[in-house]
Amino acid sequence: MDETDPTQTRTIEWVGAHLPSLNALCDVTHSVHGAIEAWRCEVPQDKRDEVAARLAIGIAARRLAVKPNLFSAWFDLAANEPVQVENEQLERIRRYGLLVDVGTPEDPATDIRFYGLLAESVLHELLDTVDHGLGHPILIEGHDWSVLDPGGDKLVVYETESGLVFRLWESKALSSMERTATAVVGEAAKQLEDRSADYIARFAVTACRSVDDENLAAFIADLPDLWADAHDCAGVGVSVTTHDCGETTCFSQLGAHFNLPDAHKAGHLTLLGPLNEFRTTVSQLLWKGAGLWNVH
């Protein structure tokens, strides 16, 4: 019988304890775009393979967290450990949604889907480890199964000295050399303004079901009202993951959006380098652990 972890914490905690965080592998700097706090995460060229591997492991850990033994089997195969994994177990690894937005070697996902997954994965890893002045999050919720699903990308809750606060984040991937980060941030801000009420309402339902703490559950249940009232506990952020970027004020425009103090708005810009190279490395590692890629 498979071991099951309904809390989906053991696998995530193991990864955090045994592997470096994404921001530990990258150069993370803080700046201010106009009145908006922003973080820039740049991957050094000599760390690109390691960062790509860490992103793949993070994706597998979150997708397989409910079945720690399946993640363990995936990890050992992906890491070239001398293990024997039965075909039935490999099929079950794939059955648990590991390759959603990734596809297979014969039928890979479109660039839009894969780069969207990459952007959401980068944002999740950075939100979990980069201090935004609010401490470590007590909850990061991303209820969508695929980047094509409707809904906000991430809801993050923090416990501060003044009480619980939350931030609603939207992530975007910028893979075209013909577009700018400034344009993408503007589109993300407009999307959040148009759909934030719906996103918050979805999170209020889905996140409520996943927490045991009554005070936290009650806070999450009140999110739609707190957001509509522009309560002091509310905030918003936009994240852009791309190849390279020389822009230095792309998040300043957030000051003109949302009925919130500028101090409650933030931006993340992550520069991975050549995205096609990241796609190759991440995809092949995910496939390898699922028994679909045999290159060592």
Secondary structure, 3 states (H helix, E strand, C coil): CCCCCCCCCHHHHHHHHHCCCHHHHCEEEEEEECCEEEEEEECCHHHHHHHHHHHHHHHHHHHCCCCHHHHHHHHHHHCCCCCCCCHHHHHHHHHCCCCCCCECCCCECCHHHHHHHHHHHHHHHHHHHCCCCCCCCCEEECCCCCCCCCCCCEEEEEEECCEEEEEEEEEEEECCCCCCHHHHHHHHHHHHHHHHHHHHHHHHHHHHHCCCCHHHHHHHHCHHHHHHCCCCCCCEEEEEEECCCCCCCCCHHHHHCCCCCHHHEEEEEEECCCHHHHHHHHHHHHHHHCCCCCCC
